[in-house]
Amino acid sequence: MFSPRRLAKPRHAAALLLGALAVAAFALPEDAEQPIEIQADAGSYDPDRGVSVLTGAVQIDQGSLRMRAHTVTVSNDNRRVARIVAEGHADAPAEMRQRLRPGEPFVSARAARIDYSLAEERIELRGDAYLAQAEREFAGEVILYDVKAGRVDARSEQPGGVRLKWQPVPTSD
């Protein structure tokens, strides 16, 4: 899902989010202690609103977290990241992956828009949405993932537009 493509690293874009992303509320605890690597074509920061916007081939890596999108907007509340919104474009959806708990497999997601609310411990995927973790896969127009409860809701306005796939757990003989 993620290619190893490397982009030029404008220093000003990286500086915009360096402190902002250092807190990941529901990821591995060690993720917050890892260095943040940010790549983007351009970026801006509004200190009055506590909002950073990165655009053009954005990639953010910190520990187990990787996000890729055309535009990423980060909202801060009291110098802590409250919400990250990643938006793709016509040629490529926004993508993210992260290990949420030690020993568990990565959660992988892609959609036209990924709204990652750290404050509410929720991930909302909109527009050709896909979410996978271990043996479970969900697809639909909208997917809501309550990380704390582990609950996933998928929906679509198209008949048969929600797809679920579970791999059976092998039985021991």
PyMOL commands that place a pseudoatom at each C-alpha (Angstrom):
pseudoatom trace, name=CA, resn=MET, resi=1, chain=A, elem=C, hetatm=0, pos=[0.000, 0.000, 0.000]
pseudoatom trace, name=CA, resn=PHE, resi=2, chain=A, elem=C, hetatm=0, pos=[2.835, 2.398, 0.793]
pseudoatom trace, name=CA, resn=SER, resi=3, chain=A, elem=C, hetatm=0, pos=[5.628, 2.924, -1.686]
pseudoatom trace, name=CA, resn=PRO, resi=4, chain=A, elem=C, hetatm=0, pos=[9.144, 3.809, -0.573]
pseudoatom trace, name=CA, resn=ARG, resi=5, chain=A, elem=C, hetatm=0, pos=[9.070, 7.000, -2.683]
pseudoatom trace, name=CA, resn=ARG, resi=6, chain=A, elem=C, hetatm=0, pos=[11.164, 9.702, -1.059]
pseudoatom trace, name=CA, resn=LEU, resi=7, chain=A, elem=C, hetatm=0, pos=[10.491, 13.374, -1.609]
pseudoatom trace, name=CA, resn=ALA, resi=8, chain=A, elem=C, hetatm=0, pos=[12.468, 16.531, -1.059]
pseudoatom trace, name=CA, resn=LYS, resi=9, chain=A, elem=C, hetatm=0, pos=[12.199, 17.634, 2.567]
pseudoatom trace, name=CA, resn=PRO, resi=10, chain=A, elem=C, hetatm=0, pos=[11.403, 21.321, 2.839]
pseudoatom trace, name=CA, resn=ARG, resi=11, chain=A, elem=C, hetatm=0, pos=[12.650, 22.266, 6.299]
pseudoatom trace, name=CA, resn=HIS, resi=12, chain=A, elem=C, hetatm=0, pos=[9.889, 24.796, 6.908]
pseudoatom trace, name=CA, resn=ALA, resi=13, chain=A, elem=C, hetatm=0, pos=[7.130, 22.219, 6.360]
pseudoatom trace, name=CA, resn=ALA, resi=14, chain=A, elem=C, hetatm=0, pos=[8.738, 19.798, 8.792]
pseudoatom trace, name=CA, resn=ALA, resi=15, chain=A, elem=C, hetatm=0, pos=[9.136, 22.475, 11.418]
pseudoatom trace, name=CA, resn=LEU, resi=16, chain=A, elem=C, hetatm=0, pos=[5.418, 23.268, 11.274]
pseudoatom trace, name=CA, resn=LEU, resi=17, chain=A, elem=C, hetatm=0, pos=[4.392, 19.949, 12.762]
pseudoatom trace, name=CA, resn=LEU, resi=18, chain=A, elem=C, hetatm=0, pos=[7.462, 18.785, 14.604]
pseudoatom trace, name=CA, resn=GLY, resi=19, chain=A, elem=C, hetatm=0, pos=[6.151, 19.567, 18.066]
pseudoatom trace, name=CA, resn=ALA, resi=20, chain=A, elem=C, hetatm=0, pos=[2.513, 19.118, 17.146]
pseudoatom trace, name=CA, resn=LEU, resi=21, chain=A, elem=C, hetatm=0, pos=[2.643, 15.440, 16.253]
pseudoatom trace, name=CA, resn=ALA, resi=22, chain=A, elem=C, hetatm=0, pos=[4.757, 14.360, 19.194]
pseudoatom trace, name=CA, resn=VAL, resi=23, chain=A, elem=C, hetatm=0, pos=[1.667, 13.175, 21.065]
pseudoatom trace, name=CA, resn=ALA, resi=24, chain=A, elem=C, hetatm=0, pos=[-0.237, 10.195, 19.724]
pseudoatom trace, name=CA, resn=ALA, resi=25, chain=A, elem=C, hetatm=0, pos=[-3.142, 9.550, 22.088]
pseudoatom trace, name=CA, resn=PHE, resi=26, chain=A, elem=C, hetatm=0, pos=[-4.069, 6.024, 21.150]
pseudoatom trace, name=CA, resn=ALA, resi=27, chain=A, elem=C, hetatm=0, pos=[-0.999, 4.589, 19.521]
pseudoatom trace, name=CA, resn=LEU, resi=28, chain=A, elem=C, hetatm=0, pos=[1.894, 2.660, 20.897]
pseudoatom trace, name=CA, resn=PRO, resi=29, chain=A, elem=C, hetatm=0, pos=[3.314, 4.641, 23.831]
pseudoatom trace, name=CA, resn=GLU, resi=30, chain=A, elem=C, hetatm=0, pos=[6.782, 4.545, 22.267]
pseudoatom trace, name=CA, resn=ASP, resi=31, chain=A, elem=C, hetatm=0, pos=[5.502, 6.195, 19.058]
pseudoatom trace, name=CA, resn=ALA, resi=32, chain=A, elem=C, hetatm=0, pos=[5.328, 9.562, 20.810]
pseudoatom trace, name=CA, resn=GLU, resi=33, chain=A, elem=C, hetatm=0, pos=[9.009, 9.238, 21.714]
pseudoatom trace, name=CA, resn=GLN, resi=34, chain=A, elem=C, hetatm=0, pos=[10.138, 8.580, 18.138]
pseudoatom trace, name=CA, resn=PRO, resi=35, chain=A, elem=C, hetatm=0, pos=[11.437, 11.276, 15.793]
pseudoatom trace, name=CA, resn=ILE, resi=36, chain=A, elem=C, hetatm=0, pos=[8.932, 12.732, 13.342]
pseudoatom trace, name=CA, resn=GLU, resi=37, chain=A, elem=C, hetatm=0, pos=[9.763, 12.801, 9.658]
pseudoatom trace, name=CA, resn=ILE, resi=38, chain=A, elem=C, hetatm=0, pos=[7.567, 15.033, 7.539]
pseudoatom trace, name=CA, resn=GLN, resi=39, chain=A, elem=C, hetatm=0, pos=[7.739, 15.580, 3.815]
pseudoatom trace, name=CA, resn=ALA, resi=40, chain=A, elem=C, hetatm=0, pos=[5.534, 17.983, 1.872]
pseudoatom trace, name=CA, resn=ASP, resi=41, chain=A, elem=C, hetatm=0, pos=[5.668, 20.403, -1.019]
pseudoatom trace, name=CA, resn=ALA, resi=42, chain=A, elem=C, hetatm=0, pos=[4.384, 23.325, 1.066]
pseudoatom trace, name=CA, resn=GLY, resi=43, chain=A, elem=C, hetatm=0, pos=[3.075, 24.132, 4.520]
pseudoatom trace, name=CA, resn=SER, resi=44, chain=A, elem=C, hetatm=0, pos=[1.592, 26.864, 6.685]
pseudoatom trace, name=CA, resn=TYR, resi=45, chain=A, elem=C, hetatm=0, pos=[0.878, 27.400, 10.370]
pseudoatom trace, name=CA, resn=ASP, resi=46, chain=A, elem=C, hetatm=0, pos=[-1.720, 29.665, 11.990]
pseudoatom trace, name=CA, resn=PRO, resi=47, chain=A, elem=C, hetatm=0, pos=[-0.791, 30.105, 15.686]
pseudoatom trace, name=CA, resn=ASP, resi=48, chain=A, elem=C, hetatm=0, pos=[-4.058, 31.935, 16.462]
pseudoatom trace, name=CA, resn=ARG, resi=49, chain=A, elem=C, hetatm=0, pos=[-6.143, 28.925, 15.401]
pseudoatom trace, name=CA, resn=GLY, resi=50, chain=A, elem=C, hetatm=0, pos=[-3.550, 26.268, 16.278]
pseudoatom trace, name=CA, resn=VAL, resi=51, chain=A, elem=C, hetatm=0, pos=[-3.807, 24.819, 12.768]
pseudoatom trace, name=CA, resn=SER, resi=52, chain=A, elem=C, hetatm=0, pos=[-1.052, 23.541, 10.480]
pseudoatom trace, name=CA, resn=VAL, resi=53, chain=A, elem=C, hetatm=0, pos=[-1.716, 22.711, 6.815]
pseudoatom trace, name=CA, resn=LEU, resi=54, chain=A, elem=C, hetatm=0, pos=[0.676, 20.708, 4.647]
pseudoatom trace, name=CA, resn=THR, resi=55, chain=A, elem=C, hetatm=0, pos=[0.046, 20.207, 0.948]
pseudoatom trace, name=CA, resn=GLY, resi=56, chain=A, elem=C, hetatm=0, pos=[1.403, 18.296, -2.011]
pseudoatom trace, name=CA, resn=ALA, resi=57, chain=A, elem=C, hetatm=0, pos=[2.669, 14.734, -1.580]
pseudoatom trace, name=CA, resn=VAL, resi=58, chain=A, elem=C, hetatm=0, pos=[2.560, 14.851, 2.225]
pseudoatom trace, name=CA, resn=GLN, resi=59, chain=A, elem=C, hetatm=0, pos=[4.085, 11.975, 4.161]
pseudoatom trace, name=CA, resn=ILE, resi=60, chain=A, elem=C, hetatm=0, pos=[4.322, 11.819, 7.947]
pseudoatom trace, name=CA, resn=ASP, resi=61, chain=A, elem=C, hetatm=0, pos=[6.238, 9.072, 9.766]
pseudoatom trace, name=CA, resn=GLN, resi=62, chain=A, elem=C, hetatm=0, pos=[6.537, 8.689, 13.532]
pseudoatom trace, name=CA, resn=GLY, resi=63, chain=A, elem=C, hetatm=0, pos=[7.197, 5.300, 15.085]
pseudoatom trace, name=CA, resn=SER, resi=64, chain=A, elem=C, hetatm=0, pos=[4.538, 2.933, 13.754]
pseudoatom trace, name=CA, resn=LEU, resi=65, chain=A, elem=C, hetatm=0, pos=[2.436, 5.782, 12.276]
pseudoatom trace, name=CA, resn=ARG, resi=66, chain=A, elem=C, hetatm=0, pos=[2.628, 6.552, 8.567]
pseudoatom trace, name=CA, resn=MET, resi=67, chain=A, elem=C, hetatm=0, pos=[0.236, 8.923, 6.798]
pseudoatom trace, name=CA, resn=ARG, resi=68, chain=A, elem=C, hetatm=0, pos=[0.257, 9.866, 3.137]
pseudoatom trace, name=CA, resn=ALA, resi=69, chain=A, elem=C, hetatm=0, pos=[-2.078, 12.371, 1.520]
pseudoatom trace, name=CA, resn=HIS, resi=70, chain=A, elem=C, hetatm=0, pos=[-2.304, 15.342, -0.784]
pseudoatom trace, name=CA, resn=THR, resi=71, chain=A, elem=C, hetatm=0, pos=[-3.319, 17.653, 2.079]
pseudoatom trace, name=CA, resn=VAL, resi=72, chain=A, elem=C, hetatm=0, pos=[-2.948, 17.183, 5.834]
pseudoatom trace, name=CA, resn=THR, resi=73, chain=A, elem=C, hetatm=0, pos=[-4.514, 19.566, 8.353]
pseudoatom trace, name=CA, resn=VAL, resi=74, chain=A, elem=C, hetatm=0, pos=[-3.489, 19.280, 11.994]
pseudoatom trace, name=CA, resn=SER, resi=75, chain=A, elem=C, hetatm=0, pos=[-5.556, 20.999, 14.720]
pseudoatom trace, name=CA, resn=ASN, resi=76, chain=A, elem=C, hetatm=0, pos=[-4.016, 21.569, 18.123]
pseudoatom trace, name=CA, resn=ASP, resi=77, chain=A, elem=C, hetatm=0, pos=[-5.710, 22.095, 21.452]
pseudoatom trace, name=CA, resn=ASN, resi=78, chain=A, elem=C, hetatm=0, pos=[-3.489, 23.419, 24.254]
pseudoatom trace, name=CA, resn=ARG, resi=79, chain=A, elem=C, hetatm=0, pos=[-0.350, 22.479, 22.292]
pseudoatom trace, name=CA, resn=ARG, resi=80, chain=A, elem=C, hetatm=0, pos=[-1.542, 18.886, 21.831]
pseudoatom trace, name=CA, resn=VAL, resi=81, chain=A, elem=C, hetatm=0, pos=[-2.730, 17.358, 18.592]
pseudoatom trace, name=CA, resn=ALA, resi=82, chain=A, elem=C, hetatm=0, pos=[-6.500, 16.991, 18.751]
pseudoatom trace, name=CA, resn=ARG, resi=83, chain=A, elem=C, hetatm=0, pos=[-7.279, 16.087, 15.155]
pseudoatom trace, name=CA, resn=ILE, resi=84, chain=A, elem=C, hetatm=0, pos=[-5.513, 15.165, 11.911]
pseudoatom trace, name=CA, resn=VAL, resi=85, chain=A, elem=C, hetatm=0, pos=[-7.442, 15.335, 8.636]
pseudoatom trace, name=CA, resn=ALA, resi=86, chain=A, elem=C, hetatm=0, pos=[-5.760, 13.768, 5.619]
pseudoatom trace, name=CA, resn=GLU, resi=87, chain=A, elem=C, hetatm=0, pos=[-7.250, 14.253, 2.168]
pseudoatom trace, name=CA, resn=GLY, resi=88, chain=A, elem=C, hetatm=0, pos=[-6.283, 12.529, -1.045]
pseudoatom trace, name=CA, resn=HIS, resi=89, chain=A, elem=C, hetatm=0, pos=[-6.961, 13.693, -4.576]
pseudoatom trace, name=CA, resn=ALA, resi=90, chain=A, elem=C, hetatm=0, pos=[-8.444, 12.165, -7.733]
pseudoatom trace, name=CA, resn=ASP, resi=91, chain=A, elem=C, hetatm=0, pos=[-5.382, 10.008, -8.460]
pseudoatom trace, name=CA, resn=ALA, resi=92, chain=A, elem=C, hetatm=0, pos=[-4.617, 8.761, -4.950]
pseudoatom trace, name=CA, resn=PRO, resi=93, chain=A, elem=C, hetatm=0, pos=[-6.561, 8.383, -1.695]
pseudoatom trace, name=CA, resn=ALA, resi=94, chain=A, elem=C, hetatm=0, pos=[-5.240, 9.407, 1.696]
pseudoatom trace, name=CA, resn=GLU, resi=95, chain=A, elem=C, hetatm=0, pos=[-3.582, 6.476, 3.475]
pseudoatom trace, name=CA, resn=MET, resi=96, chain=A, elem=C, hetatm=0, pos=[-2.524, 5.683, 7.010]
pseudoatom trace, name=CA, resn=ARG, resi=97, chain=A, elem=C, hetatm=0, pos=[-1.240, 2.770, 9.006]
pseudoatom trace, name=CA, resn=GLN, resi=98, chain=A, elem=C, hetatm=0, pos=[-0.465, 2.454, 12.671]
pseudoatom trace, name=CA, resn=ARG, resi=99, chain=A, elem=C, hetatm=0, pos=[0.007, -0.161, 15.337]
pseudoatom trace, name=CA, resn=LEU, resi=100, chain=A, elem=C, hetatm=0, pos=[-2.419, 0.816, 18.088]
pseudoatom trace, name=CA, resn=ARG, resi=101, chain=A, elem=C, hetatm=0, pos=[-1.426, -1.663, 20.775]
pseudoatom trace, name=CA, resn=PRO, resi=102, chain=A, elem=C, hetatm=0, pos=[1.700, -3.745, 21.451]
pseudoatom trace, name=CA, resn=GLY, resi=103, chain=A, elem=C, hetatm=0, pos=[1.595, -7.172, 19.838]
pseudoatom trace, name=CA, resn=GLU, resi=104, chain=A, elem=C, hetatm=0, pos=[-1.355, -6.328, 17.594]
pseudoatom trace, name=CA, resn=PRO, resi=105, chain=A, elem=C, hetatm=0, pos=[-1.109, -6.051, 13.817]
pseudoatom trace, name=CA, resn=PHE, resi=106, chain=A, elem=C, hetatm=0, pos=[-1.157, -2.706, 12.040]
pseudoatom trace, name=CA, resn=VAL, resi=107, chain=A, elem=C, hetatm=0, pos=[-4.417, -0.950, 11.262]
pseudoatom trace, name=CA, resn=SER, resi=108, chain=A, elem=C, hetatm=0, pos=[-4.331, 0.136, 7.619]
pseudoatom trace, name=CA, resn=ALA, resi=109, chain=A, elem=C, hetatm=0, pos=[-6.796, 2.607, 6.163]
pseudoatom trace, name=CA, resn=ARG, resi=110, chain=A, elem=C, hetatm=0, pos=[-7.401, 4.487, 2.947]
pseudoatom trace, name=CA, resn=ALA, resi=111, chain=A, elem=C, hetatm=0, pos=[-10.126, 6.843, 1.800]
pseudoatom trace, name=CA, resn=ALA, resi=112, chain=A, elem=C, hetatm=0, pos=[-10.672, 10.120, 0.010]
pseudoatom trace, name=CA, resn=ARG, resi=113, chain=A, elem=C, hetatm=0, pos=[-10.673, 11.681, 3.513]
pseudoatom trace, name=CA, resn=ILE, resi=114, chain=A, elem=C, hetatm=0, pos=[-9.325, 10.337, 6.801]
pseudoatom trace, name=CA, resn=ASP, resi=115, chain=A, elem=C, hetatm=0, pos=[-10.393, 12.223, 9.925]
pseudoatom trace, name=CA, resn=TYR, resi=116, chain=A, elem=C, hetatm=0, pos=[-8.270, 10.993, 12.854]
pseudoatom trace, name=CA, resn=SER, resi=117, chain=A, elem=C, hetatm=0, pos=[-9.641, 12.458, 16.113]
pseudoatom trace, name=CA, resn=LEU, resi=118, chain=A, elem=C, hetatm=0, pos=[-7.144, 11.769, 18.850]
pseudoatom trace, name=CA, resn=ALA, resi=119, chain=A, elem=C, hetatm=0, pos=[-9.306, 13.547, 21.416]
pseudoatom trace, name=CA, resn=GLU, resi=120, chain=A, elem=C, hetatm=0, pos=[-12.286, 11.267, 20.684]
pseudoatom trace, name=CA, resn=GLU, resi=121, chain=A, elem=C, hetatm=0, pos=[-10.201, 8.170, 19.880]
pseudoatom trace, name=CA, resn=ARG, resi=122, chain=A, elem=C, hetatm=0, pos=[-11.993, 7.810, 16.547]
pseudoatom trace, name=CA, resn=ILE, resi=123, chain=A, elem=C, hetatm=0, pos=[-11.054, 7.403, 12.897]
pseudoatom trace, name=CA, resn=GLU, resi=124, chain=A, elem=C, hetatm=0, pos=[-13.615, 8.382, 10.265]
pseudoatom trace, name=CA, resn=LEU, resi=125, chain=A, elem=C, hetatm=0, pos=[-13.018, 7.351, 6.664]
pseudoatom trace, name=CA, resn=ARG, resi=126, chain=A, elem=C, hetatm=0, pos=[-15.097, 8.905, 3.859]
pseudoatom trace, name=CA, resn=GLY, resi=127, chain=A, elem=C, hetatm=0, pos=[-15.116, 8.238, 0.132]
pseudoatom trace, name=CA, resn=ASP, resi=128, chain=A, elem=C, hetatm=0, pos=[-14.280, 4.722, -1.098]
pseudoatom trace, name=CA, resn=ALA, resi=129, chain=A, elem=C, hetatm=0, pos=[-13.195, 3.823, 2.430]
pseudoatom trace, name=CA, resn=TYR, resi=130, chain=A, elem=C, hetatm=0, pos=[-11.174, 0.742, 3.408]
pseudoatom trace, name=CA, resn=LEU, resi=131, chain=A, elem=C, hetatm=0, pos=[-9.994, -0.424, 6.839]
pseudoatom trace, name=CA, resn=ALA, resi=132, chain=A, elem=C, hetatm=0, pos=[-8.028, -3.576, 7.673]
pseudoatom trace, name=CA, resn=GLN, resi=133, chain=A, elem=C, hetatm=0, pos=[-6.541, -5.089, 10.795]
pseudoatom trace, name=CA, resn=ALA, resi=134, chain=A, elem=C, hetatm=0, pos=[-5.363, -8.684, 11.020]
pseudoatom trace, name=CA, resn=GLU, resi=135, chain=A, elem=C, hetatm=0, pos=[-8.032, -10.974, 9.598]
pseudoatom trace, name=CA, resn=ARG, resi=136, chain=A, elem=C, hetatm=0, pos=[-10.710, -8.269, 9.317]
pseudoatom trace, name=CA, resn=GLU, resi=137, chain=A, elem=C, hetatm=0, pos=[-11.350, -6.004, 6.322]
pseudoatom trace, name=CA, resn=PHE, resi=138, chain=A, elem=C, hetatm=0, pos=[-14.099, -3.436, 5.866]
pseudoatom trace, name=CA, resn=ALA, resi=139, chain=A, elem=C, hetatm=0, pos=[-15.016, -1.393, 2.791]
pseudoatom trace, name=CA, resn=GLY, resi=140, chain=A, elem=C, hetatm=0, pos=[-17.798, 1.082, 2.106]
pseudoatom trace, name=CA, resn=GLU, resi=141, chain=A, elem=C, hetatm=0, pos=[-18.493, 4.719, 1.406]
pseudoatom trace, name=CA, resn=VAL, resi=142, chain=A, elem=C, hetatm=0, pos=[-18.096, 5.630, 5.109]
pseudoatom trace, name=CA, resn=ILE, resi=143, chain=A, elem=C, hetatm=0, pos=[-16.319, 3.727, 7.884]
pseudoatom trace, name=CA, resn=LEU, resi=144, chain=A, elem=C, hetatm=0, pos=[-16.351, 4.840, 11.519]
pseudoatom trace, name=CA, resn=TYR, resi=145, chain=A, elem=C, hetatm=0, pos=[-13.776, 3.182, 13.777]
pseudoatom trace, name=CA, resn=ASP, resi=146, chain=A, elem=C, hetatm=0, pos=[-14.076, 3.663, 17.535]
pseudoatom trace, name=CA, resn=VAL, resi=147, chain=A, elem=C, hetatm=0, pos=[-10.538, 2.754, 18.509]
pseudoatom trace, name=CA, resn=LYS, resi=148, chain=A, elem=C, hetatm=0, pos=[-11.140, 2.545, 22.250]
pseudoatom trace, name=CA, resn=ALA, resi=149, chain=A, elem=C, hetatm=0, pos=[-14.097, 0.150, 21.912]
pseudoatom trace, name=CA, resn=GLY, resi=150, chain=A, elem=C, hetatm=0, pos=[-12.742, -1.617, 18.821]
pseudoatom trace, name=CA, resn=ARG, resi=151, chain=A, elem=C, hetatm=0, pos=[-16.077, -0.996, 17.106]
pseudoatom trace, name=CA, resn=VAL, resi=152, chain=A, elem=C, hetatm=0, pos=[-16.316, -0.568, 13.326]
pseudoatom trace, name=CA, resn=ASP, resi=153, chain=A, elem=C, hetatm=0, pos=[-19.407, 0.733, 11.506]
pseudoatom trace, name=CA, resn=ALA, resi=154, chain=A, elem=C, hetatm=0, pos=[-19.433, 0.723, 7.700]
pseudoatom trace, name=CA, resn=ARG, resi=155, chain=A, elem=C, hetatm=0, pos=[-22.143, 2.098, 5.436]
pseudoatom trace, name=CA, resn=SER, resi=156, chain=A, elem=C, hetatm=0, pos=[-22.921, 2.977, 1.863]
pseudoatom trace, name=CA, resn=GLU, resi=157, chain=A, elem=C, hetatm=0, pos=[-25.902, 4.455, 0.058]
pseudoatom trace, name=CA, resn=GLN, resi=158, chain=A, elem=C, hetatm=0, pos=[-25.445, 1.898, -2.734]
pseudoatom trace, name=CA, resn=PRO, resi=159, chain=A, elem=C, hetatm=0, pos=[-27.206, -1.459, -2.287]
pseudoatom trace, name=CA, resn=GLY, resi=160, chain=A, elem=C, hetatm=0, pos=[-24.550, -4.023, -1.415]
pseudoatom trace, name=CA, resn=GLY, resi=161, chain=A, elem=C, hetatm=0, pos=[-21.967, -1.247, -1.092]
pseudoatom trace, name=CA, resn=VAL, resi=162, chain=A, elem=C, hetatm=0, pos=[-20.586, -2.418, 2.250]
pseudoatom trace, name=CA, resn=ARG, resi=163, chain=A, elem=C, hetatm=0, pos=[-18.095, -5.265, 2.058]
pseudoatom trace, name=CA, resn=LEU, resi=164, chain=A, elem=C, hetatm=0, pos=[-16.749, -7.197, 5.036]
pseudoatom trace, name=CA, resn=LYS, resi=165, chain=A, elem=C, hetatm=0, pos=[-14.155, -9.947, 5.003]
pseudoatom trace, name=CA, resn=TRP, resi=166, chain=A, elem=C, hetatm=0, pos=[-13.004, -12.080, 7.908]
pseudoatom trace, name=CA, resn=GLN, resi=167, chain=A, elem=C, hetatm=0, pos=[-10.393, -14.775, 7.661]
pseudoatom trace, name=CA, resn=PRO, resi=168, chain=A, elem=C, hetatm=0, pos=[-11.251, -17.784, 9.799]
pseudoatom trace, name=CA, resn=VAL, resi=169, chain=A, elem=C, hetatm=0, pos=[-8.983, -18.541, 12.690]
pseudoatom trace, name=CA, resn=PRO, resi=170, chain=A, elem=C, hetatm=0, pos=[-7.313, -21.896, 12.057]
pseudoatom trace, name=CA, resn=THR, resi=171, chain=A, elem=C, hetatm=0, pos=[-8.426, -24.629, 14.428]
pseudoatom trace, name=CA, resn=SER, resi=172, chain=A, elem=C, hetatm=0, pos=[-5.807, -26.774, 16.065]
pseudoatom trace, name=CA, resn=ASP, resi=173, chain=A, elem=C, hetatm=0, pos=[-5.962, -30.488, 15.349]
for i in range(1, 173): cmd.bond("trace and resi %d" % i, "trace and resi %d" % (i + 1))
show_as sticks, trace
zoom trace
